[in-house]
Amino acid sequence: MCDLLWSDPDERTGWGISPRGAGYTFGQDISEQFNHVNGLSLIVRADQLVMEGFEWAHDHNVVTVFSAPNYCYRCGNKAAILELDEMLKYTFLQYDPAPQRNEGTTVRRAPDYFL
């Protein structure tokens, strides 16, 4: 479970080496198998920058939620919070960073490791 939660979803099948320089990637086959074996319908994960605050992967078997807007004061990303109700219906709340004093607007750009 630790390898799955600290690894990143990928388009390739199986396990791979992460291009971020540490950890692994996992394909849709891995997320589907994990959900099936454990009686789950969704893996919710974090610790990976996604520009819109959340990002679906593997036909909605995995979602990444990132809650740090404008990560490191330079990425220009939105952030999100995932809300679940009693029936497990989900809603994403997206938000931008608070404006900084004496600063203009943040230019949104993908970090180098996504290029």
Phi, psi and omega per residue, in radians:
M1 nan -0.685 -3.125
C2 -1.047 -0.778 3.124
D3 -1.044 -0.692 -3.128
L4 -1.183 -0.798 -3.060
L5 -1.268 -0.431 3.119
W6 -1.760 0.144 3.124
S7 -1.898 2.960 -3.056
D8 -1.937 2.428 3.066
P9 -1.131 2.554 -3.071
D10 -2.462 2.824 3.104
E11 -1.339 -0.377 3.132
R12 -1.318 2.796 3.078
T13 -1.524 2.797 3.098
G14 1.234 -2.766 3.125
W15 -1.748 2.577 3.084
G16 -2.511 3.035 3.085
I17 -1.505 2.328 -3.102
S18 -1.227 2.356 3.069
P19 -1.237 -0.171 3.110
R20 -1.341 -0.096 3.056
G21 1.706 -0.136 3.098
A22 -2.601 2.545 3.075
G23 1.445 -2.807 -3.010
Y24 -2.290 2.998 2.936
T25 -2.088 2.766 3.099
F26 -2.415 2.536 -3.109
G27 -1.594 3.069 -3.134
Q28 -1.045 -0.591 3.110
D29 -1.056 -0.646 -3.135
I30 -1.230 -0.779 -3.127
S31 -1.169 -0.692 3.108
E32 -1.124 -0.751 3.124
Q33 -1.115 -0.778 3.140
F34 -1.064 -0.822 3.137
N35 -1.092 -0.753 -3.131
H36 -1.099 -0.887 -3.093
V37 -1.074 -0.594 -3.069
N38 -1.751 0.118 3.096
G39 1.144 0.592 -3.126
L40 -1.892 2.839 3.040
S41 -2.045 -0.154 -3.059
L42 -2.736 2.413 2.957
I43 -1.822 2.117 3.069
V44 -1.868 2.172 -3.056
R45 -2.351 2.949 3.133
A46 -2.486 -2.786 3.062
D47 1.173 0.484 2.997
Q48 -2.519 2.159 -3.137
L49 -1.097 2.208 2.989
V50 -2.247 2.341 -2.912
M51 -1.158 -0.504 -3.115
E52 -1.692 0.091 3.131
G53 1.636 -0.498 3.025
F54 -2.609 2.727 -3.117
E55 -2.691 2.218 3.091
W56 -1.423 2.640 3.043
A57 -2.541 2.808 3.003
H58 0.944 0.919 3.096
D59 0.931 0.796 3.103
H60 1.165 0.412 2.992
N61 -1.498 -0.334 -3.082
V62 -2.425 2.414 2.976
V63 -2.326 2.380 3.045
T64 -1.788 2.257 3.107
V65 -2.073 2.210 -3.110
F66 -2.142 2.111 -2.966
S67 -1.872 0.294 3.131
A68 -1.943 1.746 -3.133
P69 -1.228 2.561 -3.132
N70 0.813 1.006 -3.051
Y71 -0.884 2.325 -3.121
C72 1.007 0.400 3.134
Y73 1.031 0.422 -3.106
R74 -2.549 -0.210 -3.031
C75 -1.507 -0.379 3.095
G76 1.225 0.316 -3.110
N77 -1.447 2.692 2.945
K78 -1.386 2.963 3.043
A79 -2.198 2.913 -3.132
A80 -2.601 2.737 3.003
I81 -2.208 2.401 3.094
L82 -1.737 2.147 3.058
E83 -1.858 2.344 3.067
L84 -2.076 2.346 3.059
D85 -1.644 -3.049 -3.091
E86 -1.084 -0.443 -3.138
M87 -1.669 0.183 -3.123
L88 1.135 0.423 2.994
K89 -1.345 2.348 -3.055
Y90 -1.914 2.633 3.054
T91 -2.427 2.388 3.064
F92 -1.800 2.290 3.030
L93 -1.850 1.969 3.128
Q94 -1.700 2.538 3.094
Y95 -2.597 2.718 3.105
D96 -1.718 2.885 3.090
P97 -1.195 2.713 3.030
A98 -1.186 2.509 3.122
P99 -1.122 2.456 3.105
Q100 -1.578 2.596 3.097
R101 -1.131 2.407 3.069
N102 1.053 0.454 3.108
E103 -2.181 2.569 3.072
G104 -1.384 -2.874 3.114
T105 -1.302 2.694 3.138
T106 -1.486 2.312 3.080
V107 -1.491 2.196 -3.114
R108 -1.493 2.199 3.078
R109 -2.583 2.615 3.121
A110 -1.273 2.416 3.080
P111 -1.126 2.753 -3.042
D112 -0.966 -0.622 -3.073
Y113 -1.263 -0.111 3.038
F114 -1.618 -0.176 -3.073
L115 -1.518 nan nan
